[in-house]
Amino acid sequence: MYKGSFITDTFSLDKSTINMKDWVEPTLYNTGATTVYLNGIAIGPGDSFILGPSGVEMSGTINLNFSEDSILKNEVKVSYALLIKTCPTTPR
């Protein structure tokens, strides 16, 4: 069995690159007031998008595209788990 930590990171115009390293079931939530684009896919305000298959550790870089000319809030949150892997102990 694995233990894990649940983490949520916030991204915006100033921080628009997601660098995943062993993230499990990362999910993007558009918490802003404008549409964000992820690899050409529009994610509207209040919508979510799963960034990887269930149970798979995801690594890689994703660039978010926000509408820079908007005076509205540009923000997304990504929630994911990081696993703490335990090694079985061997009897002495």
Helices and strands as residue ranges (DSSP letters): E 3-12, E 17-30, E 36-38, E 41-43, E 48-50, E 57-66, E 75-84
